[in-house]
Amino acid sequence: MTDHVENLIDRRRTIIIGTITAAHFLLTAAMLFLVGAASMSRFDGGGPSELAMLLLRGAFQVLTLPLVTPLLMLKIPDTGLWGWALFLANSALWGWAGWRLIRLSRIRRGARRPAG
């Protein structure tokens, strides 16, 4: 019976981490393309306002922490498809952190419940 419960917990953890990782990766990729499109439209005139551009860049920098943003600041050259692997690893870290936060909140909720 214990093995069955552990398998369910492992499966739930994998699903949670995978879902958060996939959502974060897709959102980061979308933000990357939005930042690129917004910066290109500035050359054509009539692009987005400065505030919109600042918000896009700020959101992108937050989403790319902790792995990608420091490497972008160091101006490491683009590595082609391996660059996407870095984005995926960054998203996996966010997925793991999200799972840990969910687990911590469940543990704290369980600790606050009165016994009996």
DRENNUVEX-694305 format. One record per residue: residue in one letter; z, y, x of N, C-alpha, C in turn. Coordinates in steps of 0.1 Angstrom, whole numbers, padded with zeros to 4 digits, always signed. Layout:
<marmis>
aZYXZYXZYX/...
</marmis>
This chain:
<marmis>
m+0000-0012+0008+0000+0000+0000+0000+0013+0009/t+0007+0012+0020+0008+0024+0029-0006+0027+0034/d-0014+0017+0038-0027+0019+0044-0036+0026+0033/h-0035+0022+0021-0043+0028+0010-0040+0043+0009/v-0027+0046+0009-0023+0060+0008-0028+0068+0020/e-0026+0063+0031-0031+0070+0043-0046+0072+0043/n-0054+0062+0038-0068+0063+0037-0072+0074+0027/l-0064+0075+0016-0067+0086+0006-0064+0100+0012/i-0053+0101+0020-0050+0113+0026-0060+0117+0037/d-0065+0107+0045-0075+0110+0055-0088+0114+0048/r-0092+0108+0037-0104+0112+0030-0103+0126+0024/r-0091+0129+0018-0089+0142+0012-0090+0153+0023/r-0084+0150+0035-0084+0159+0046-0098+0162+0051/t-0106+0151+0052-0120+0152+0056-0128+0160+0047/i-0126+0158+0034-0133+0166+0024-0130+0180+0024/i-0117+0183+0025-0113+0197+0026-0118+0204+0038/i-0117+0198+0050-0122+0204+0062-0137+0205+0062/g-0144+0195+0057-0159+0196+0056-0163+0207+0047/t-0157+0208+0036-0161+0218+0026-0159+0232+0032/i-0147+0235+0038-0144+0248+0043-0154+0251+0055/t-0157+0240+0063-0166+0242+0074-0180+0245+0070/a-0185+0238+0060-0198+0241+0055-0199+0254+0048/a-0189+0258+0040-0190+0271+0034-0189+0283+0044/h-0181+0281+0054-0180+0291+0065-0193+0292+0073/f-0199+0281+0076-0211+0281+0084-0222+0287+0076/l-0224+0284+0063-0234+0290+0055-0232+0305+0054/l-0219+0309+0052-0216+0323+0050-0219+0331+0063/t-0215+0325+0075-0218+0331+0088-0233+0332+0090/a-0240+0322+0087-0255+0323+0089-0261+0333+0080/a-0256+0334+0068-0261+0345+0059-0258+0359+0064/m-0246+0360+0069-0242+0373+0074-0250+0377+0087/l-0253+0367+0095-0261+0369+0107-0275+0375+0103/f-0281+0368+0093-0294+0373+0088-0293+0387+0082/l-0282+0389+0074-0280+0402+0068-0279+0413+0078/v-0271+0411+0088-0269+0421+0099-0282+0423+0106/g-0289+0413+0109-0303+0415+0115-0312+0422+0106/a-0313+0419+0094-0322+0426+0084-0318+0440+0082/a-0305+0443+0082-0300+0457+0080-0303+0465+0092/s-0302+0459+0104-0305+0467+0116-0320+0470+0117/m-0328+0460+0113-0342+0462+0114-0347+0472+0104/s-0341+0472+0092-0345+0482+0081-0342+0496+0085/r-0332+0498+0094-0329+0511+0099-0341+0518+0106/f-0349+0510+0113-0360+0515+0120-0371+0520+0111/d-0372+0514+0099-0382+0518+0089-0378+0530+0081/g-0366+0535+0082-0361+0546+0075-0357+0542+0061/g-0347+0548+0056-0342+0545+0042-0334+0532+0042/g-0329+0528+0054-0321+0516+0055-0307+0518+0048/p-0299+0508+0050-0285+0509+0044-0277+0520+0050/s-0268+0525+0043-0259+0536+0048-0251+0531+0060/e-0246+0540+0067-0238+0536+0079-0225+0528+0075/l-0219+0531+0064-0208+0524+0059-0211+0510+0056/a-0222+0507+0050-0227+0493+0047-0229+0486+0059/m-0235+0492+0069-0238+0485+0082-0224+0482+0089/l-0215+0491+0089-0202+0489+0095-0195+0477+0088/l-0195+0477+0075-0189+0466+0068-0195+0452+0071/l-0209+0452+0072-0216+0440+0075-0212+0435+0089/r-0212+0444+0098-0209+0440+0112-0194+0436+0113/g-0185+0443+0106-0171+0439+0107-0169+0425+0101/a-0175+0423+0089-0174+0409+0083-0179+0399+0092/f-0191+0401+0098-0197+0391+0108-0187+0389+0119/q-0181+0399+0125-0173+0397+0136-0160+0389+0133/v-0155+0391+0121-0143+0384+0116-0147+0369+0115/l-0159+0367+0108-0163+0353+0106-0166+0345+0119/t-0170+0352+0129-0174+0346+0142-0162+0344+0152/l-0150+0349+0147-0138+0346+0156-0134+0331+0154/p-0129+0325+0163-0124+0328+0176-0134+0325+0187/l-0145+0318+0184-0154+0313+0195-0165+0323+0198/v-0173+0327+0188-0185+0333+0190-0184+0348+0194/t-0175+0356+0188-0174+0370+0191-0170+0373+0205/p-0161+0365+0211-0158+0368+0226-0171+0365+0234/l-0178+0355+0231-0190+0352+0239-0201+0363+0237/l-0202+0368+0225-0212+0379+0222-0207+0392+0230/m-0194+0394+0231-0189+0406+0238-0192+0404+0253/l-0192+0392+0258-0195+0390+0272-0210+0390+0275/k-0218+0391+0265-0232+0392+0266-0238+0380+0273/i-0233+0368+0269-0239+0355+0274-0253+0354+0267/p-0263+0350+0274-0276+0349+0268-0277+0339+0257/d-0286+0341+0248-0288+0331+0237-0293+0318+0243/t-0287+0307+0237-0290+0294+0242-0298+0286+0232/g-0306+0292+0223-0314+0285+0214-0307+0277+0204/l-0310+0264+0202-0304+0256+0192-0289+0254+0196/w-0285+0254+0208-0271+0252+0212-0263+0264+0207/g-0269+0275+0205-0262+0286+0199-0257+0283+0185/w-0265+0275+0177-0260+0271+0164-0249+0261+0165/a-0249+0253+0175-0238+0243+0177-0225+0251+0179/l-0226+0262+0186-0214+0271+0188-0209+0276+0175/f-0218+0281+0167-0215+0286+0153-0208+0275+0145/l-0214+0262+0146-0208+0251+0139-0194+0248+0143/a-0192+0248+0157-0179+0245+0162-0169+0256+0157/n-0173+0268+0157-0165+0279+0152-0161+0277+0137/s-0171+0273+0129-0168+0270+0115-0159+0258+0114/a-0160+0248+0123-0151+0236+0122-0137+0241+0125/l-0135+0250+0134-0122+0255+0137-0116+0262+0124/w-0124+0270+0117-0120+0276+0105-0117+0266+0095/g-0124+0255+0094-0122+0244+0085-0108+0237+0087/w-0106+0235+0100-0093+0229+0104-0081+0238+0101/a-0083+0251+0104-0072+0261+0101-0070+0262+0086/g-0081+0261+0078-0079+0262+0064-0071+0250+0059/w-0074+0238+0064-0067+0226+0060-0052+0227+0063/r-0050+0232+0075-0036+0233+0080-0028+0243+0070/l-0035+0254+0067-0028+0264+0058-0025+0257+0044/i-0035+0250+0039-0033+0243+0026-0022+0233+0027/r-0022+0226+0038-0011+0216+0040+0003+0222+0041/l+0003+0233+0049+0016+0241+0050+0021+0246+0036/s+0012+0251+0028+0016+0257+0015+0021+0246+0006/r+0015+0234+0007+0019+0222-0001+0033+0218+0004/i+0035+0218+0017+0048+0213+0022+0059+0223+0018/r+0056+0236+0019+0066+0246+0015+0069+0246+0000/r+0058+0243-0008+0061+0242-0023+0069+0230-0026/g+0067+0219-0019+0075+0207-0021+0090+0209-0016/a+0092+0217-0006+0106+0220-0001+0113+0229-0011/r+0106+0237-0019+0113+0246-0028+0117+0240-0041/r+0111+0228-0044+0114+0221-0057+0128+0216-0057/p+0135+0218-0068+0149+0212-0068+0148+0197-0069/a+0158+0191-0063+0158+0176-0063+0162+0171-0077/g+0156+0159-0081+0160+0153-0093+0151+0157-0104/
</marmis>
